[in-house]
Amino acid sequence: MGSKHFYFKAKSKLFSLIVISLFIFSSCQICIETPRTIRKAASYQNHIPLTAKELKSMLTEDTTHYKFVVLYNPCCSPCIQYFRLTYPSIMDHYDTSQVVWYFILEETGGIKYNEKFLKDLNIHTKMYYLKDNTPEFCSKNENNWNNLANYIFTDSNNKIDDIFGIPINFIVNKEGKVKKVIYNYPNGVKRTSTIELYDIMNKSVMDIDFNNITDTINLNFLPFVCTGYNCKVK
């Protein structure tokens, strides 16, 4: 828990360091969105771009399935760990009549690696990537994931305010409600996030109460502090 926080927006600040590292490690995969990757993404016919509005429609208009959403990047180490250790075992517990999985790239930076990444993990699915320039949801906004979650899942109680990095999981019931969790930090701060698929490995999604936040997880590290100009949770 928490390792994903290290992959959030600081990646853009590390761009110069990464470029220098390329001269040393020429085989490294770099998954940073650039104007070139955005243009190139349009040529990938097997990848479907999604706006926040389109993603919301997919998750809320389907009232016959539970939905498991994974937002990720193939260059993100915590994402790779989840794909190898968590998602396959959970996928084995459900069939397509019960649960629909959505694997969605956080942006276009890793799109050229994505098909092989999923194939190597024996995951055969539609491939999506987020493409939304709305200021609330773009990667320059440190609160973009909280804003996206609160836009899709409009419950006014316990607004989501603790998603600052990938991988991100949305566990959604047939009525379009997402399962939330409260994180207790050692400095007394309490924040609301969406529960990880890892945390439901030993229970059936059919037995989860989506109407109440009954899950509280104690963390042993301090919460991320948003310092930019776009830190207000929408």
C-alpha positions as CSV (number, residue, x, y, z in Angstrom):
1,M,0.0,0.0,0.0
2,G,1.2,3.5,-0.8
3,S,4.0,2.7,-3.1
4,K,2.0,4.0,-6.0
5,H,2.2,7.5,-4.6
6,F,5.8,7.7,-5.7
7,Y,4.8,7.5,-9.4
8,F,2.5,10.5,-9.5
9,K,3.2,13.9,-11.1
10,A,6.9,14.0,-10.0
11,K,7.6,12.0,-13.2
12,S,7.5,15.2,-15.2
13,K,10.0,16.9,-12.9
14,L,12.3,13.9,-13.4
15,F,12.2,14.1,-17.2
16,S,15.6,15.6,-17.5
17,L,17.1,13.0,-15.3
18,I,15.5,10.3,-17.3
19,V,16.8,11.7,-20.6
20,I,20.3,11.6,-19.2
21,S,19.8,8.1,-18.0
22,L,18.9,7.0,-21.5
23,F,22.5,7.6,-22.6
24,I,23.5,5.1,-19.9
25,F,20.7,2.6,-20.1
26,S,19.6,2.6,-23.7
27,S,17.2,-0.3,-23.2
28,C,15.0,1.5,-20.7
29,Q,11.3,2.0,-21.4
30,I,10.1,5.6,-21.0
31,C,6.4,6.2,-20.6
32,I,6.1,9.9,-20.4
33,E,3.4,11.7,-22.4
34,T,4.7,14.2,-25.0
35,P,3.1,16.0,-27.9
36,R,4.6,13.2,-30.1
37,T,3.0,10.4,-28.1
38,I,-0.3,12.2,-28.2
39,R,-0.2,12.5,-32.0
40,K,1.1,8.9,-32.4
41,A,-1.7,7.5,-30.2
42,A,-4.2,8.3,-33.0
43,S,-2.5,5.7,-35.2
44,Y,-3.1,2.8,-32.7
45,Q,-6.3,1.5,-34.0
46,N,-6.5,-1.2,-31.3
47,H,-6.5,1.5,-28.5
48,I,-9.7,3.4,-27.7
49,P,-9.4,7.0,-26.4
50,L,-11.7,7.9,-23.5
51,T,-12.8,11.3,-22.1
52,A,-13.9,11.6,-18.5
53,K,-17.5,11.8,-19.8
54,E,-17.2,8.7,-21.9
55,L,-15.7,6.7,-19.0
56,K,-18.4,7.9,-16.7
57,S,-21.1,6.7,-19.2
58,M,-19.4,3.3,-19.5
59,L,-19.4,2.8,-15.7
60,T,-22.8,4.1,-14.8
61,E,-25.0,3.1,-17.7
62,D,-24.1,-0.6,-17.4
63,T,-26.5,-1.9,-14.8
64,T,-26.1,-5.6,-15.4
65,H,-22.4,-6.1,-14.3
66,Y,-20.0,-5.2,-11.6
67,K,-17.1,-3.2,-13.0
68,F,-13.4,-3.4,-12.1
69,V,-11.4,-0.5,-13.5
70,V,-7.6,-0.3,-13.5
71,L,-5.8,2.9,-14.4
72,Y,-2.1,2.2,-15.0
73,N,1.1,2.7,-16.9
74,P,3.3,-0.1,-18.2
75,C,6.4,1.7,-16.9
76,C,5.0,2.0,-13.3
77,S,6.7,-0.5,-11.0
78,P,3.7,-0.7,-8.5
79,C,1.4,-1.3,-11.5
80,I,3.6,-4.2,-12.7
81,Q,3.4,-5.7,-9.2
82,Y,-0.4,-5.5,-9.2
83,F,-0.7,-7.0,-12.7
84,R,1.5,-9.9,-11.7
85,L,0.3,-10.6,-8.2
86,T,-3.2,-9.3,-7.8
87,Y,-5.3,-9.0,-10.9
88,P,-4.8,-12.5,-12.4
89,S,-6.0,-14.3,-9.2
90,I,-9.0,-12.0,-8.9
91,M,-9.9,-12.4,-12.6
92,D,-10.0,-16.2,-12.1
93,H,-12.8,-15.7,-9.5
94,Y,-15.3,-14.1,-11.9
95,D,-16.6,-14.6,-15.4
96,T,-17.8,-12.0,-17.9
97,S,-21.4,-12.5,-16.9
98,Q,-20.6,-11.1,-13.5
99,V,-17.7,-8.6,-13.9
100,V,-16.5,-6.4,-16.8
101,W,-12.8,-5.3,-16.5
102,Y,-11.5,-2.0,-17.9
103,F,-7.8,-1.6,-18.3
104,I,-7.1,2.0,-19.1
105,L,-3.8,3.7,-19.7
106,E,-3.4,6.9,-17.6
107,E,-2.2,8.7,-20.7
108,T,-0.4,8.1,-24.0
109,G,3.2,7.8,-22.8
110,G,3.3,4.1,-22.6
111,I,0.9,3.2,-25.4
112,K,3.6,1.7,-27.7
113,Y,4.4,-0.9,-25.0
114,N,0.9,-1.6,-23.8
115,E,-0.2,-4.4,-26.2
116,K,3.0,-6.5,-25.4
117,F,2.7,-5.7,-21.7
118,L,-0.8,-7.1,-21.5
119,K,-0.1,-10.0,-23.8
120,D,2.9,-11.1,-21.7
121,L,0.6,-11.1,-18.7
122,N,-2.0,-13.2,-20.6
123,I,-4.5,-10.4,-20.4
124,H,-6.7,-10.2,-23.5
125,T,-9.0,-7.2,-23.4
126,K,-10.0,-4.0,-25.1
127,M,-7.3,-1.4,-24.6
128,Y,-8.2,2.1,-23.6
129,Y,-6.3,5.3,-22.8
130,L,-7.4,8.5,-21.2
131,K,-7.5,11.6,-23.5
132,D,-9.1,14.6,-21.8
133,N,-7.7,18.1,-21.8
134,T,-10.2,19.4,-19.3
135,P,-8.1,21.3,-16.7
136,E,-9.7,19.4,-13.8
137,F,-8.6,16.0,-15.3
138,C,-5.3,16.8,-17.1
139,S,-2.0,15.5,-15.7
140,K,-0.8,19.0,-14.9
141,N,-3.4,19.2,-12.1
142,E,-2.1,17.4,-9.0
143,N,-5.7,16.6,-8.0
144,N,-6.7,15.2,-11.4
145,W,-7.4,11.7,-10.1
146,N,-9.5,12.9,-7.2
147,N,-11.4,15.2,-9.6
148,L,-12.0,12.3,-12.0
149,A,-13.3,10.0,-9.3
150,N,-15.6,12.6,-7.9
151,Y,-16.9,13.5,-11.3
152,I,-17.7,9.9,-12.2
153,F,-19.1,8.9,-8.8
154,T,-21.1,11.9,-7.8
155,D,-22.0,10.8,-4.2
156,S,-21.7,14.0,-2.2
157,N,-20.8,12.2,1.0
158,N,-17.1,11.5,1.7
159,K,-15.6,13.1,-1.3
160,I,-12.5,11.2,-2.6
161,D,-9.4,13.2,-1.7
162,D,-6.5,10.7,-1.5
163,I,-5.8,9.5,-5.0
164,F,-2.5,11.0,-6.1
165,G,-0.9,8.2,-8.1
166,I,-1.3,5.0,-10.1
167,P,-2.3,2.2,-10.1
168,I,-5.9,3.3,-9.4
169,N,-8.7,0.8,-8.9
170,F,-12.4,1.6,-9.1
171,I,-14.6,-1.3,-7.9
172,V,-18.1,-0.4,-9.1
173,N,-21.4,-2.1,-8.4
174,K,-24.3,-2.6,-10.9
175,E,-25.8,0.7,-9.8
176,G,-22.7,2.6,-10.6
177,K,-21.4,3.2,-7.0
178,V,-17.7,2.9,-6.3
179,K,-16.4,1.2,-3.1
180,K,-14.6,3.7,-0.9
181,V,-12.2,3.3,1.9
182,I,-10.9,5.6,4.7
183,Y,-7.2,5.7,5.3
184,N,-5.9,6.6,8.7
185,Y,-2.4,8.2,8.6
186,P,-0.1,8.2,11.6
187,N,-0.3,12.0,12.0
188,G,-4.1,11.8,12.6
189,V,-5.2,12.7,9.1
190,K,-8.1,10.7,7.6
191,R,-8.7,10.6,3.9
192,T,-11.1,8.9,1.5
193,S,-10.0,6.9,-1.4
194,T,-11.3,4.0,-3.6
195,I,-10.5,0.6,-2.3
196,E,-7.8,-1.5,-4.0
197,L,-8.6,-4.8,-5.7
198,Y,-5.9,-6.2,-3.5
199,D,-8.1,-5.6,-0.5
200,I,-11.0,-7.7,-1.8
201,M,-8.9,-10.7,-2.8
202,N,-10.4,-12.8,-0.1
203,K,-14.0,-11.7,-0.5
204,S,-16.7,-11.7,-3.1
205,V,-17.6,-8.4,-4.7
206,M,-21.2,-9.6,-4.4
207,D,-20.9,-9.4,-0.6
208,I,-19.5,-5.9,-0.5
209,D,-21.7,-3.1,1.0
210,F,-21.2,-0.2,-1.5
211,N,-23.6,2.2,0.4
212,N,-21.4,2.6,3.5
213,I,-17.7,3.1,4.1
214,T,-17.1,0.4,6.6
215,D,-13.5,-0.3,5.6
216,T,-10.7,1.7,7.4
217,I,-7.1,1.0,6.7
218,N,-4.3,2.2,9.0
219,L,-1.2,3.4,7.1
220,N,2.4,3.7,8.4
221,F,3.5,6.6,6.2
222,L,2.5,10.3,6.0
223,P,-0.1,11.5,3.5
224,F,0.9,13.2,0.3
225,V,0.6,17.0,0.5
226,C,-0.7,18.7,-2.6
227,T,1.3,21.9,-3.2
228,G,0.3,23.1,-6.6
229,Y,-2.2,25.7,-7.8
230,N,-4.9,23.0,-8.5
231,C,-5.1,21.3,-5.1
232,K,-8.8,21.9,-4.4
233,V,-10.8,18.7,-4.6
234,K,-13.7,19.2,-7.1
